[in-house]
Amino acid sequence: MGDVAAARMLDEAEVGRIFREESGRSVAALIRVFGDIDVAEDAVQDAFAVALRKWTGDGLPPDMEVGLSSGQAVSPSR
């Protein structure tokens, strides 16, 4: 593992910060899509759970905002 990858490894405090910073924006976007706050919140929580499993093995994506909004945070690497 390179130095950059090691620097982006999973850190519980950083994951909490990312969730707090990004979840509201994600929920708002999904409310516009689904029209239902409960569905939007559940979808965001499910996506973060999947992302957390991926990040545990792969480390955090280099650009979190782009990664979450595009699905790169939870999609397989290309």
MMTF fields as JSON, N, C-alpha, C and O atoms, coordinates in Angstrom:
{
  "mmtfVersion": "1.0.0",
  "mmtfProducer": "UNKNOWN",
  "numBonds": 311,
  "numAtoms": 312,
  "numGroups": 78,
  "numChains": 1,
  "numModels": 1,
  "chainsPerModel": [1],
  "groupsPerChain": [78],
  "chainIdList": ["A"],
  "bondAtomList": [4, 2, 8, 6, 12, 10, 16, 14, 20, 18, 24, 22, 28, 26, 32, 30, 36, 34, 40, 38, 44, 42, 48, 46, 52, 50, 56, 54, 60, 58, 64, 62, 68, 66, 72, 70, 76, 74, 80, 78, 84, 82, 88, 86, 92, 90, 96, 94, 100, 98, 104, 102, 108, 106, 112, 110, 116, 114, 120, 118, 124, 122, 128, 126, 132, 130, 136, 134, 140, 138, 144, 142, 148, 146, 152, 150, 156, 154, 160, 158, 164, 162, 168, 166, 172, 170, 176, 174, 180, 178, 184, 182, 188, 186, 192, 190, 196, 194, 200, 198, 204, 202, 208, 206, 212, 210, 216, 214, 220, 218, 224, 222, 228, 226, 232, 230, 236, 234, 240, 238, 244, 242, 248, 246, 252, 250, 256, 254, 260, 258, 264, 262, 268, 266, 272, 270, 276, 274, 280, 278, 284, 282, 288, 286, 292, 290, 296, 294, 300, 298, 304, 302, 308, 306],
  "bondOrderList": [1, 1, 1, 1, 1, 1, 1, 1, 1, 1, 1, 1, 1, 1, 1, 1, 1, 1, 1, 1, 1, 1, 1, 1, 1, 1, 1, 1, 1, 1, 1, 1, 1, 1, 1, 1, 1, 1, 1, 1, 1, 1, 1, 1, 1, 1, 1, 1, 1, 1, 1, 1, 1, 1, 1, 1, 1, 1, 1, 1, 1, 1, 1, 1, 1, 1, 1, 1, 1, 1, 1, 1, 1, 1, 1, 1, 1],
  "groupList": [{"groupName": "MET", "atomNameList": ["N", "CA", "C", "O"], "elementList": ["N", "C", "C", "O"], "formalChargeList": [0, 0, 0, 0], "bondAtomList": [1, 0, 2, 1, 3, 2], "bondOrderList": [1, 1, 2], "singleLetterCode": "M", "chemCompType": "L-PEPTIDE LINKING"}, {"groupName": "GLY", "atomNameList": ["N", "CA", "C", "O"], "elementList": ["N", "C", "C", "O"], "formalChargeList": [0, 0, 0, 0], "bondAtomList": [1, 0, 2, 1, 3, 2], "bondOrderList": [1, 1, 2], "singleLetterCode": "G", "chemCompType": "PEPTIDE LINKING"}, {"groupName": "ASP", "atomNameList": ["N", "CA", "C", "O"], "elementList": ["N", "C", "C", "O"], "formalChargeList": [0, 0, 0, 0], "bondAtomList": [1, 0, 2, 1, 3, 2], "bondOrderList": [1, 1, 2], "singleLetterCode": "D", "chemCompType": "L-PEPTIDE LINKING"}, {"groupName": "VAL", "atomNameList": ["N", "CA", "C", "O"], "elementList": ["N", "C", "C", "O"], "formalChargeList": [0, 0, 0, 0], "bondAtomList": [1, 0, 2, 1, 3, 2], "bondOrderList": [1, 1, 2], "singleLetterCode": "V", "chemCompType": "L-PEPTIDE LINKING"}, {"groupName": "ALA", "atomNameList": ["N", "CA", "C", "O"], "elementList": ["N", "C", "C", "O"], "formalChargeList": [0, 0, 0, 0], "bondAtomList": [1, 0, 2, 1, 3, 2], "bondOrderList": [1, 1, 2], "singleLetterCode": "A", "chemCompType": "L-PEPTIDE LINKING"}, {"groupName": "ARG", "atomNameList": ["N", "CA", "C", "O"], "elementList": ["N", "C", "C", "O"], "formalChargeList": [0, 0, 0, 0], "bondAtomList": [1, 0, 2, 1, 3, 2], "bondOrderList": [1, 1, 2], "singleLetterCode": "R", "chemCompType": "L-PEPTIDE LINKING"}, {"groupName": "LEU", "atomNameList": ["N", "CA", "C", "O"], "elementList": ["N", "C", "C", "O"], "formalChargeList": [0, 0, 0, 0], "bondAtomList": [1, 0, 2, 1, 3, 2], "bondOrderList": [1, 1, 2], "singleLetterCode": "L", "chemCompType": "L-PEPTIDE LINKING"}, {"groupName": "GLU", "atomNameList": ["N", "CA", "C", "O"], "elementList": ["N", "C", "C", "O"], "formalChargeList": [0, 0, 0, 0], "bondAtomList": [1, 0, 2, 1, 3, 2], "bondOrderList": [1, 1, 2], "singleLetterCode": "E", "chemCompType": "L-PEPTIDE LINKING"}, {"groupName": "ILE", "atomNameList": ["N", "CA", "C", "O"], "elementList": ["N", "C", "C", "O"], "formalChargeList": [0, 0, 0, 0], "bondAtomList": [1, 0, 2, 1, 3, 2], "bondOrderList": [1, 1, 2], "singleLetterCode": "I", "chemCompType": "L-PEPTIDE LINKING"}, {"groupName": "PHE", "atomNameList": ["N", "CA", "C", "O"], "elementList": ["N", "C", "C", "O"], "formalChargeList": [0, 0, 0, 0], "bondAtomList": [1, 0, 2, 1, 3, 2], "bondOrderList": [1, 1, 2], "singleLetterCode": "F", "chemCompType": "L-PEPTIDE LINKING"}, {"groupName": "SER", "atomNameList": ["N", "CA", "C", "O"], "elementList": ["N", "C", "C", "O"], "formalChargeList": [0, 0, 0, 0], "bondAtomList": [1, 0, 2, 1, 3, 2], "bondOrderList": [1, 1, 2], "singleLetterCode": "S", "chemCompType": "L-PEPTIDE LINKING"}, {"groupName": "GLN", "atomNameList": ["N", "CA", "C", "O"], "elementList": ["N", "C", "C", "O"], "formalChargeList": [0, 0, 0, 0], "bondAtomList": [1, 0, 2, 1, 3, 2], "bondOrderList": [1, 1, 2], "singleLetterCode": "Q", "chemCompType": "L-PEPTIDE LINKING"}, {"groupName": "LYS", "atomNameList": ["N", "CA", "C", "O"], "elementList": ["N", "C", "C", "O"], "formalChargeList": [0, 0, 0, 0], "bondAtomList": [1, 0, 2, 1, 3, 2], "bondOrderList": [1, 1, 2], "singleLetterCode": "K", "chemCompType": "L-PEPTIDE LINKING"}, {"groupName": "TRP", "atomNameList": ["N", "CA", "C", "O"], "elementList": ["N", "C", "C", "O"], "formalChargeList": [0, 0, 0, 0], "bondAtomList": [1, 0, 2, 1, 3, 2], "bondOrderList": [1, 1, 2], "singleLetterCode": "W", "chemCompType": "L-PEPTIDE LINKING"}, {"groupName": "THR", "atomNameList": ["N", "CA", "C", "O"], "elementList": ["N", "C", "C", "O"], "formalChargeList": [0, 0, 0, 0], "bondAtomList": [1, 0, 2, 1, 3, 2], "bondOrderList": [1, 1, 2], "singleLetterCode": "T", "chemCompType": "L-PEPTIDE LINKING"}, {"groupName": "PRO", "atomNameList": ["N", "CA", "C", "O"], "elementList": ["N", "C", "C", "O"], "formalChargeList": [0, 0, 0, 0], "bondAtomList": [1, 0, 2, 1, 3, 2], "bondOrderList": [1, 1, 2], "singleLetterCode": "P", "chemCompType": "L-PEPTIDE LINKING"}],
  "groupTypeList": [0, 1, 2, 3, 4, 4, 4, 5, 0, 6, 2, 7, 4, 7, 3, 1, 5, 8, 9, 5, 7, 7, 10, 1, 5, 10, 3, 4, 4, 6, 8, 5, 3, 9, 1, 2, 8, 2, 3, 4, 7, 2, 4, 3, 11, 2, 4, 9, 4, 3, 4, 6, 5, 12, 13, 14, 1, 2, 1, 6, 15, 15, 2, 0, 7, 3, 1, 6, 10, 10, 1, 11, 4, 3, 10, 15, 10, 5],
  "groupIdList": [1, 2, 3, 4, 5, 6, 7, 8, 9, 10, 11, 12, 13, 14, 15, 16, 17, 18, 19, 20, 21, 22, 23, 24, 25, 26, 27, 28, 29, 30, 31, 32, 33, 34, 35, 36, 37, 38, 39, 40, 41, 42, 43, 44, 45, 46, 47, 48, 49, 50, 51, 52, 53, 54, 55, 56, 57, 58, 59, 60, 61, 62, 63, 64, 65, 66, 67, 68, 69, 70, 71, 72, 73, 74, 75, 76, 77, 78],
  "secStructList": [7, 7, 2, 2, 2, 2, 2, 6, 1, 7, 7, 2, 2, 2, 2, 2, 2, 2, 2, 2, 2, 2, 2, 2, 2, 2, 2, 2, 2, 2, 2, 2, 2, 2, 1, 7, 2, 2, 2, 2, 2, 2, 2, 2, 2, 2, 2, 2, 2, 2, 2, 2, 2, 2, 2, 2, 2, 2, 7, 7, 7, 1, 1, 2, 2, 2, 2, 2, 2, 2, 6, 6, 6, 6, 1, 7, 7, 7],
  "xCoordList": [0.843, 0.0, 0.892, 1.83, 0.605, 1.406, 1.102, 0.144, 1.933, 1.762, 0.422, -0.213, -0.014, -1.292, -2.438, -3.336, -2.418, -3.478, -3.483, -4.547, -2.323, -2.245, -2.804, -3.445, -2.567, -3.057, -4.572, -5.179, -5.196, -6.648, -7.362, -8.55, -6.669, -7.312, -8.401, -8.442, -9.258, -10.447, -10.107, -9.29, -10.735, -10.593, -12.012, -12.766, -12.371, -13.738, -14.204, -15.336, -13.354, -13.726, -13.963, -14.884, -13.134, -13.299, -14.583, -15.274, -14.907, -16.15, -17.344, -18.296, -17.313, -18.392, -18.533, -19.644, -17.405, -17.414, -17.992, -18.799, -17.581, -18.086, -19.592, -20.318, -20.068, -21.508, -22.253, -23.265, -21.772, -22.442, -22.438, -23.43, -21.328, -21.216, -21.976, -22.534, -22.013, -22.569, -23.992, -24.703, -24.417, -25.718, -26.878, -27.835, -26.813, -27.905, -28.098, -29.224, -26.99, -27.031, -27.59, -28.378, -27.178, -27.644, -29.126, -29.872, -29.551, -30.98, -31.81, -32.847, -31.367, -32.11, -32.259, -33.334, -31.182, -31.247, -32.223, -32.985, -32.205, -33.083, -34.54, -35.446, -34.775, -36.161, -36.736, -37.897, -35.931, -36.402, -36.696, -37.612, -35.924, -36.124, -37.332, -38.199, -37.38, -38.407, -39.648, -40.729, -39.497, -40.631, -41.018, -42.137, -40.116, -40.434, -39.181, -38.169, -39.247, -38.069, -37.629, -36.431, -38.582, -38.206, -37.446, -36.447, -37.925, -37.247, -35.857, -34.885, -35.764, -34.485, -33.492, -32.337, -33.924, -33.033, -32.578, -31.406, -33.509, -33.144, -32.13, -31.176, -32.333, -31.418, -30.024, -29.029, -29.945, -28.639, -27.951, -26.752, -28.682, -28.076, -27.592, -26.514, -28.394, -27.976, -26.728, -25.813, -26.695, -25.536, -24.281, -23.207, -24.403, -23.234, -22.786, -21.588, -23.713, -23.329, -22.528, -21.522, -22.977, -22.251, -20.891, -19.874, -20.884, -19.629, -18.648, -17.456, -19.127, -18.251, -17.574, -16.386, -18.329, -17.723, -16.657, -15.587, -16.952, -15.977, -14.752, -13.621, -14.966, -13.86, -12.966, -11.762, -13.545, -12.764, -11.675, -10.561, -11.995, -11.005, -10.157, -8.967, -10.768, -10.105, -9.567, -8.786, -9.964, -9.618, -10.62, -11.462, -10.52, -11.456, -11.135, -9.967, -12.175, -11.913, -11.214, -11.399, -10.421, -9.666, -10.547, -10.192, -11.676, -12.58, -13.947, -14.764, -14.191, -15.381, -16.674, -17.595, -16.762, -18.002, -18.335, -19.478, -17.364, -17.591, -17.897, -18.788, -17.17, -17.377, -18.771, -19.38, -19.289, -20.625, -21.711, -22.659, -21.587, -22.653, -22.72, -23.78, -21.606, -21.598, -21.763, -21.92, -21.726, -21.806, -20.452, -20.388, -19.359, -18.035, -17.65, -16.856, -18.215, -17.855, -18.362, -17.817, -19.398, -19.964, -19.843, -20.068, -19.495, -19.376, -18.034, -17.067, -17.964, -16.674, -15.689, -16.094, -14.422, -13.398, -13.346, -13.586, -13.026, -12.94, -11.533, -11.256],
  "yCoordList": [-1.173, 0.0, 1.241, 1.33, 2.201, 3.412, 4.381, 4.204, 5.416, 6.414, 7.133, 7.409, 7.442, 8.142, 7.263, 7.733, 5.996, 5.078, 4.921, 4.894, 4.819, 4.677, 5.908, 5.796, 7.072, 8.313, 8.406, 9.104, 7.715, 7.789, 6.583, 6.382, 5.788, 4.638, 5.106, 6.264, 4.195, 4.475, 4.958, 4.357, 6.032, 6.606, 6.906, 7.617, 6.366, 6.481, 7.932, 8.245, 8.809, 10.222, 10.847, 11.647, 10.485, 11.044, 10.533, 11.292, 9.266, 8.716, 9.437, 9.759, 9.694, 10.434, 11.833, 12.311, 12.488, 13.835, 13.807, 14.663, 12.835, 12.721, 12.515, 13.155, 11.612, 11.373, 12.647, 12.973, 13.367, 14.607, 15.65, 16.349, 15.751, 16.767, 16.407, 17.293, 15.151, 14.748, 14.198, 14.236, 13.69, 13.019, 13.975, 13.608, 15.179, 16.135, 16.469, 16.526, 16.689, 16.997, 15.804, 15.976, 14.604, 13.398, 13.164, 12.828, 13.343, 13.178, 14.19, 13.834, 15.437, 16.469, 16.104, 16.262, 15.617, 15.227, 14.073, 14.062, 13.106, 11.945, 12.272, 11.627, 13.254, 13.688, 14.212, 13.953, 14.945, 15.444, 14.29, 14.377, 13.216, 12.065, 11.239, 10.918, 10.895, 9.981, 10.682, 10.094, 11.934, 12.654, 12.17, 12.424, 11.477, 10.892, 10.944, 10.322, 11.68, 11.846, 10.527, 10.28, 9.68, 8.408, 7.513, 6.895, 7.45, 6.644, 7.219, 6.473, 8.556, 9.207, 8.934, 8.598, 9.074, 8.815, 7.366, 7.088, 6.431, 5.011, 4.721, 3.972, 5.314, 5.084, 5.609, 4.952, 6.781, 7.358, 6.496, 6.238, 6.053, 5.199, 3.883, 3.399, 3.308, 2.064, 2.283, 1.46, 3.399, 3.697, 3.894, 3.418, 4.591, 4.772, 3.45, 3.241, 2.555, 1.244, 0.462, -0.165, 0.501, -0.167, 0.499, -0.179, 1.829, 2.569, 2.239, 2.068, 2.148, 1.847, 0.49, 0.341, -0.491, -1.805, -1.702, -2.299, -0.948, -0.777, -0.019, -0.412, 1.059, 1.882, 1.097, 1.344, 0.155, -0.634, -1.408, -1.551, -1.899, -2.646, -1.778, -2.038, -0.742, 0.053, 1.393, 2.026, 1.835, 3.182, 4.183, 3.837, 5.41, 6.454, 6.937, 6.986, 7.301, 7.85, 9.203, 9.901, 9.583, 10.832, 12.077, 13.063, 12.059, 13.212, 12.752, 12.273, 12.898, 12.343, 12.892, 12.123, 14.204, 14.79, 14.23, 13.846, 14.177, 13.617, 12.129, 11.624, 11.433, 9.998, 9.648, 8.711, 10.374, 10.074, 10.476, 9.721, 11.644, 12.107, 11.308, 11.23, 10.715, 9.955, 8.457, 7.693, 8.041, 6.62, 5.932, 4.73, 6.655, 6.05, 5.499, 4.564, 6.081, 5.636, 4.239, 3.539, 3.819, 2.495, 1.581, 0.378, 2.111, 1.299, 0.6, 1.081, -0.537, -1.194, -0.288, 0.503, -0.405, 0.385, -0.013, -1.164, 0.975, 0.69, 0.769, 0.561],
  "zCoordList": [0.0, 0.0, 0.0, 0.793, -0.888, -0.98, 0.14, 0.893, 0.242, 1.295, 1.197, 2.215, -0.039, -0.22, 0.248, 0.947, -0.128, 0.29, 1.802, 2.42, 2.394, 3.844, 4.54, 5.585, 3.971, 4.566, 4.503, 5.315, 3.553, 3.384, 4.001, 3.748, 4.793, 5.416, 6.37, 6.786, 6.692, 7.479, 8.885, 9.583, 9.276, 10.6, 11.092, 10.427, 12.248, 12.751, 12.859, 12.49, 13.355, 13.49, 12.124, 11.957, 11.144, 9.799, 9.15, 8.47, 9.352, 8.804, 9.416, 8.705, 10.714, 11.362, 10.802, 10.572, 10.582, 10.005, 8.586, 8.224, 7.8, 6.426, 6.441, 5.68, 7.313, 7.372, 7.746, 7.125, 8.747, 9.165, 8.052, 7.846, 7.341, 6.299, 5.032, 4.384, 4.666, 3.373, 3.428, 2.424, 4.578, 4.611, 4.358, 3.676, 4.887, 4.667, 3.206, 2.712, 2.518, 1.084, 0.304, -0.625, 0.69, 0.013, 0.261, -0.659, 1.518, 1.84, 1.051, 0.49, 1.002, 0.271, -1.2, -1.778, -1.801, -3.219, -3.416, -4.383, -2.508, -2.658, -2.337, -2.865, -1.488, -1.251, -2.562, -2.88, -3.323, -4.624, -5.58, -6.397, -5.48, -6.362, -5.926, -6.738, -4.627, -4.134, -3.602, -3.565, -3.192, -2.616, -1.23, -0.783, -0.537, 0.768, 1.638, 1.314, 2.731, 3.597, 4.229, 4.369, 4.612, 5.233, 4.264, 4.63, 3.028, 2.007, 1.739, 1.622, 1.642, 1.382, 2.511, 2.247, 3.757, 4.896, 4.932, 5.183, 4.681, 4.665, 3.565, 3.778, 2.387, 1.267, 1.589, 1.283, 2.201, 2.547, 3.6, 3.496, 4.596, 5.625, 5.027, 5.369, 4.136, 3.477, 2.626, 2.633, 1.892, 1.045, 1.887, 1.516, 3.018, 3.883, 4.487, 4.675, 4.794, 5.33, 4.293, 4.623, 3.036, 1.958, 1.76, 1.611, 1.758, 1.575, 2.694, 2.439, 3.912, 5.045, 4.869, 5.158, 4.396, 4.14, 3.046, 3.16, 1.992, 0.907, 1.407, 1.122, 2.147, 2.632, 3.587, 3.65, 4.328, 5.268, 4.529, 5.032, 3.352, 2.575, 1.667, 1.484, 1.092, 0.052, 0.526, -0.185, 1.7, 2.14, 1.578, 0.75, 2.032, 1.616, 0.209, -0.176, -0.575, -1.904, -1.788, -0.792, -2.778, -2.694, -2.677, -2.03, -3.363, -3.399, -2.919, -3.706, -1.626, -1.009, -1.604, -1.878, -1.81, -2.322, -3.692, -3.942, -4.574, -5.901, -5.787, -6.47, -4.937, -4.776, -4.298, -4.815, -3.328, -2.818, -3.8, -4.016, -4.391, -5.272, -6.566, -7.188, -6.979, -8.218, -7.99, -8.942, -6.732, -6.428, -6.416, -6.159, -6.687, -6.703, -5.331, -5.23, -4.288, -2.936, -2.664, -1.811, -3.376, -3.12, -4.328, -4.201, -5.49, -6.702, -6.735, -6.144, -7.426, -7.571, -8.317, -9.169, -8.002, -8.69, -10.153, -10.516, -10.987, -12.427, -12.886, -14.067]
}
